[in-house]
């Protein structure tokens, strides 16, 4: 999810004339839980970040195009396909409207941003609340930012951790590897990074996606409240302060409303939100 701190800055005068990007420290959201021998108290999340070169988007007169060619997006698409194949009938078909599935900046936006969003709700009786895929590409004065996210949230039938993998790519630095020591970023992303990401997803699918938990009612209530706080703060911090600036208010409102619907936060009472979390 896009953070306010994701911005490109100019390097010091003594540095080579390359743009760099500054990222804040990742916030700790809990430990990723491996098989049941040592269950954690809080749900965790898996996150991956990688640098990459900036990409361009079509001009205003070109047809809508949101599939900006970056290697990590191919990796994320493969991970989503693996998750969908494993979860199968536990995921309902996507109901995201076309103007949210693919969107670009409109009036009041930066004029150079494109994005996509897909949400699949969990089927009744499964442990899956929803699966969300999103991508954002935005040009900025010194280059571009590309962010791709894959989220699989579980409902209140389990205290196993949710799955979150996020790739953030931009020009980060130049490294002199010496003669014959070069390795392209695309090779690294499609090789080592993709291998590690597939392994993490497989661990989560094997250890968490099918896991149900016996919990006391008070413990379950606290978990539901915590998840709702995390979801509402994610939208407040990550989206409402950034999407309107990037895409304009009209486009941003449509996208945020669809994410709020997936999170169970749009026009729902507390009781309805609890039912959505239980996926009944």
N, C-alpha and C positions, 0 to 999 in steps of 0.2 A: 504494500500500500504506500502511496506517495507520502513522504514526510515533508514538513515545511523546510527542513534543513537541506533537502536535496537541491543544491544549486551549484552552478559552475562558477569558478572564480579565476581571476588572472594570477599568474605565478609571480614571484618576486623578480626584481629587475635582474638579478644575477642568475636566474634560472633560464634554461633554454626556452624558446618561444613556443611552448606547448601549453595547452589548457589543462588544468587539473580539476579534480572534483573532491570536495570535502564531505565526508560522511560522519555523522555523530555516532558515538558508541551504540551498539545494539542493546536494546533494553532486555534484561533477563526476564523471561516469562515463565520460568519453571524448568524442570528437567525432563528430557525426553525419556519416557518410560519403556524399558525393555521388558522381557517377560516377567511374570508376576511375582518373582522372588522378592523384589524390593519396590513396591508401588510407591510413587511420590504422592505428596499431599495436594499438589496443584497440577493442572494440565499443562503440558509444555507445547512447544512449537519448534519446528525445524525451519531454519532460514539459511539461504545460501545467497551470497553476493559475489559478483565478479565484475571486473572492469572490462570495458569494451570500447571500440571506436564508435563515433557518432554516425548516424545514418540520416539520409535526407528523406523528405516526404514529397509527394507530388504538389504542384502548384494549385492555386485556387481554381483554375479552369479544368484541372484533370478530374477524372472520375474518382469517387471516394475510394481510398485505399488505406487500410489500416494495418496490413501485414508488412510492417517495416522489416527488412531482412537483417536480423541479428541472430547470432548462433544460439544464444540462450533461449530464444523463443521456440526454436526447434526442439530443444531439450525439454522445455516445459510442456510443449504439445505432446511429446512422447510420454512423459510422465502422466499427463492427464489421460491419455489413451490406455496406459497400463492400469491406472486406477479404475477407469470405467469398465475395462474388461474384467477386472477382478470383482468389482462390486456388482456388476451386472444389473439384475432386476431390482436391486436395492436402491437404484437411482431412477427417478422419474424423468421423462423427457423435459428438455428445456422449454420454458415458457417466456423467455426474455423477448420483448418486442424488437422488431428490426432496427428501430432508431436508437436502441440502446446496445444491441448486439454489436453494432459497428457505429462509431460516432466520430465527429471531428469538431474542432472549435467553430463556434458560431459568433453571433453578435456579442461584443463585449469580451470575447476571449482573446487569447494570444494570436490566433490566426494561423498557427503552425503546429497544432497539437492534434493527434489522432489517437483513438483508443478502441478497445473491444471489451465486451463483458459477456460471460455465459454463466448461468446458474442452473443447477439441477438439484431439485429437492430430493430428500430421502423418501423412500416408499414407506407407507405405514407398517409398523412392526419391525423396522430395521433399526440399527444403531446410528444410522447416518442422518444428520439434520439437513445438511446441504453441502454441495461441492461447488466452488466458485473459481472460475478462471478469469483473469483480467490482464490486460496489457495497456500500457501508456507509452506514447512517444511524444516528446516535446522538444522543439528547437529552442535553444537559448543563445544569448549573444556569443558565447565562446564555443558552442558545440551543440550537443543534444543529450537528453537523458532518456533512457529506455528502461522501463520497469515492467516485469512480468511476475504475476503472483498466481499461486495455486493453493487454495484453501479447501480442506475437507473438515467440516465441523461435525462433531458427534452430539447426540442428544443426551438427555438426562437419564437414559437407561444404563449409562456407563460413566465411570470417572476416569477412563483412559484419556490420554492427551489428544487434543486436536492435531491436525497436520497443517503446517504452514511452510511453504517454500517460496522464497522471494528472490528474484534475480534483479540486480540493479547494475546497469552497464553505462559507462561513459568513458571518455578519455581520462585516465588516471595518472599515468607516468610513462616515461620512456626509459628502458633499461638496455644498456650496452652489454650484450651477451658474448661479445667477442666473435672471431671468425668461426663460422660453422656452428655457433651456439644458439642461433635464432630459433624461435618457435612461435608460430602465429597464434594469436588469441583464439581464433576459431578452432584450431586443433586442440588447444587446451580445454576449451569449453565442451567440444564434442567428445573429447577423450576422457581426461581425468575427472573433470567436473561432472560430466554426464554419468560416468561410472559410479561416482560417489553418491550422486543424487538418486540413481536407480536403487542402490543398496539401501539408502535411508528410507525410501518409499516402501521397499519390500519389507523392511523391519517393521514399519508402522502397520502395513497391511496384515502381516502375520501376527503381530502382537497386540494390536489395538483395535482394528476395525471391527473384528468379530467378538470383542470382549464385552461381557456384561458384568455388572457389579451389584452385589448386595450391599445396600447402604441404608442407614437409618434415615428416617424422614427429615430430621433436622439437618443432617449432613447433606442430603440431596437438595434441600431448600437453599442452603448456603451456597452450594455449587451453582445452582440456577441463578441466584442473585449475582454471584461473581461473574458468571459468563455474560449476563446481561450488561453489567458495568463495562466489561472488556469490549463488548460489541459496540455499545453506545459511544465509548471513548474513542474507539478506533475510527468511527465515522466522524466524530467531532474533531479529532486531532488530525487525522490523515486526509480527510476528504473535504469537509465543508470550508476549510481555509485555503484549499489549493485548486480544486476542480473549477470553481467559478472563475478564477483568474486565468486558468488554462483554456477552458472551453466556453466560457460565458455562462450566465445564470440559467438560461433555458436548458441547455444541454446538461449542465451540471445537475440541475434539479431532477431531470429524468433519470440520470445514472444513479444519483444518491438515493432516490426513491426506490429503485429496483434493488439496491444493496440493502436498504433498510428493510424491505420486504423479505429478503433472504435471511436477514438477521433477526426477523421477528419483532421489529421495532416500529413498523409503520401502521399507525391507527389501531393498535392492539391494546387491550387491557392487560393487566398483570396476569389474570387468569388465562387469557388467550395466549399470551406469550409462554406461559408454563405448558399449555397443551402443545404448542408448536415445538418447544424444546423436547417434550416427551415423544413428539411425532405420532400422536394418536389420531 
